[in-house]
């Protein structure tokens, strides 16, 4: 049973990250700093990936990366500034590998246990679904923005990385 859930979660993390990757890659450079909702494309994509990275850890094990110094502190005061487009694509790759590694290490007990975050009173399994939904929320914003301003769109990825 655990292999089934590992496969499903990995496939859906990869699909959502792949769709985000397409949006970032297809965003014309002149729109990278444009406001698309409450923040710029740059800020929103960084925010999305920061929380993917965070929630694939646990509250007491998350280690900030060097790139977080440049991108801004999502957990503390101040506004994230984000990363350049090429570094954001690299961050997608980092998060994709972390998702694969994290899900591979999950057990049925860990998925049914606490999320690992004191402020998220859900199971670890539900946190993974929450994380995927968060990626898709911001990917949808980006896709809509790009259709409107650049007449480009990202493909729907049903499962896996394409």
Secondary structure, DSSP 8 states (H G I E B T S, - for coil): -HHHHHHHHHHHHHHHHHHHHHHHHHS-GGGTTSBSSSSBHHHHHHHHHHHHHHHTS-TTT----HHHHHH--SSSSS------HHHHHHHHHHHHHHHHHHHHH--HHHHHSB-S-TT--SBHHHHHHHHHHHHHHHHHHHHHHHHHHHS-------SS--
